């Protein structure tokens, strides 16, 4: 029997978060509808659960309680699911906030940027503009989403992800080895 934990209580430690992510990967987060959880919900859950395994430069946050902003460009349906999944979640005392972006202009104040399906045409250029900004970029695999730090893909009917360490290095974000061990593809850094 497969078990998928969608929301971990904020008081759990990082080890529990690793186990939760490992459950998503190894336990088989199906891409098809599964017990009311579809591909969009699985990706939304992954997105906010990536945060504890990312280290941003110290100057990224104004204060220790400043919110972590997850921005979504190009997929309003995804943003709605993400808002529900991240509601009430915190990262080291920081509230997790979801912002919907209407244009591909350089996003300010975003810590994680998800490039949805509707953003495919402009995402390649946006990723070039964001190079050097401390933003974790995440996209669906294919199209102009190439160049994002993390790319979702569906493998064997399950949502998985790959990591581009060169893109992470270029943006000044560090990805935990624990998260890297769960990726199905890791492109080395320069």
C-alpha positions in Angstrom: 0.0 0.0 0.0 1.3 3.5 -1.0 1.2 6.3 1.6 1.5 10.0 0.6 1.8 12.6 3.3 0.6 15.9 1.9 1.2 18.2 4.8 3.6 17.7 7.7 3.0 19.6 10.9 5.4 22.6 11.2 6.8 21.2 14.5 8.4 18.2 12.8 12.2 18.3 12.4 14.1 18.3 9.1 14.6 14.5 9.3 10.9 14.1 9.2 10.7 16.4 6.2 13.4 14.3 4.4 11.4 11.2 5.1 8.3 12.9 3.8 10.0 13.9 0.5 11.5 10.4 0.3 8.0 9.0 0.7 6.9 11.2 -2.2 9.7 9.9 -4.4 10.1 6.3 -3.3 6.6 5.7 -2.1 5.4 6.5 -5.6 3.7 9.9 -5.9 1.6 8.9 -8.9 1.1 11.4 -11.6 -2.4 10.2 -12.3 -5.3 10.8 -10.0 -4.7 8.8 -6.8 -6.9 9.0 -3.7 -8.0 12.5 -4.7 -4.4 13.7 -5.2 -3.5 14.5 -8.8 -0.2 15.6 -10.5 -0.8 19.2 -9.8 -1.2 18.6 -6.0 1.9 16.4 -5.9 3.9 19.1 -7.6 2.5 21.8 -5.3 3.5 19.7 -2.3 7.0 19.1 -3.6 7.4 22.9 -4.3 6.9 24.1 -0.7 8.7 21.0 0.7 11.8 21.8 -1.3 12.3 25.0 0.8 13.9 23.4 3.9 16.6 21.9 1.7 17.6 25.1 0.1 20.1 27.6 1.5 19.7 31.2 0.2 22.4 33.9 0.8 22.1 35.5 4.2 21.1 38.9 2.6 18.0 37.3 0.9 15.7 37.8 3.8 15.2 41.2 5.5 14.7 39.5 8.9 14.5 36.0 10.5 10.7 36.2 10.3 10.3 37.6 6.8 8.0 35.4 4.7 9.3 32.9 2.2 7.6 33.8 -1.1 6.8 31.1 -3.6 5.8 32.8 -6.9 3.8 31.2 -9.7 4.0 32.4 -13.3 1.6 31.2 -15.9 -0.6 28.6 -14.2 -3.5 30.0 -12.0 -4.9 26.5 -11.4 -1.5 25.4 -10.0 -1.3 28.6 -7.8 -4.7 27.8 -6.2 -3.6 24.2 -5.4 -0.3 25.5 -4.0 -2.0 28.1 -1.9 -4.1 25.4 -0.3 -1.1 23.1 0.2 1.1 25.8 1.7 -1.6 27.4 3.9 -0.4 27.6 7.5 3.1 26.1 6.6 6.2 27.7 8.0 9.9 27.4 7.4 12.1 28.1 10.4 9.6 30.5 11.8 8.9 32.1 8.4 5.4 32.0 7.0 5.2 30.6 3.4 3.3 32.9 1.1 2.2 32.2 -2.4 2.2 35.0 -5.0 0.6 34.9 -8.5 2.6 36.7 -11.1 0.8 38.1 -14.1 3.8 39.0 -16.3 7.2 37.6 -17.0 8.9 40.8 -15.9 11.7 40.2 -13.4 10.0 39.1 -10.2 11.1 40.9 -7.1 10.7 39.4 -3.6 10.4 35.8 -4.9 12.5 33.1 -3.2 11.0 30.2 -5.3 9.6 30.8 -8.8 7.5 28.1 -10.5 7.2 28.5 -14.2 3.8 27.0 -15.1 2.6 25.6 -18.4 1.4 29.1 -19.6 4.8 30.6 -19.0 6.6 28.3 -21.4 7.0 30.9 -24.2 8.7 33.5 -22.0 10.4 31.3 -19.4 13.7 30.8 -21.3 14.3 34.5 -21.5 13.1 35.0 -17.9 15.6 32.3 -16.7 18.4 34.2 -18.4 17.3 37.5 -16.8 17.1 35.8 -13.3 20.6 34.3 -13.6 22.5 35.5 -10.6 19.4 36.3 -8.5 19.0 34.2 -5.3 15.8 32.5 -6.6 15.1 28.8 -6.8 13.6 28.4 -10.2 11.3 25.3 -10.8 9.6 24.3 -14.0 8.0 21.4 -15.8 10.5 19.6 -18.0 10.5 20.5 -21.7 10.0 23.6 -23.7 11.7 26.7 -22.6 11.7 25.5 -19.0 15.2 24.1 -19.7 17.6 26.1 -17.5 15.5 26.0 -14.4 17.3 24.8 -11.2 14.7 22.1 -10.6 12.6 20.5 -13.3 9.6 18.3 -12.7 9.2 15.3 -14.9 6.9 12.3 -15.0 8.8 9.0 -14.9 7.1 5.6 -14.8 3.8 7.4 -14.1 5.2 9.2 -11.1 6.1 12.8 -10.5 9.9 13.1 -10.1 12.4 15.9 -10.4 15.9 16.7 -11.7 18.3 19.3 -10.4 20.7 21.5 -12.4 23.6 22.4 -10.0 25.2 24.8 -12.4 22.0 26.8 -12.5 21.8 26.7 -8.7 25.4 27.9 -8.4 24.7 30.7 -10.9 21.8 31.9 -8.7 23.7 31.5 -5.4 21.4 29.0 -3.9 22.8 25.8 -2.3 20.8 22.5 -2.4 21.1 20.0 0.4 22.7 16.7 -0.4 19.6 15.1 1.1 17.4 16.7 -1.6 19.9 15.8 -4.3 19.8 12.2 -3.2 16.1 12.1 -4.1 16.5 13.6 -7.5 16.3 11.2 -10.5 18.7 13.4 -12.4 21.4 15.7 -11.2 23.3 17.9 -13.7 26.7 18.7 -12.2 27.7 22.3 -11.4 30.5 24.2 -13.0 
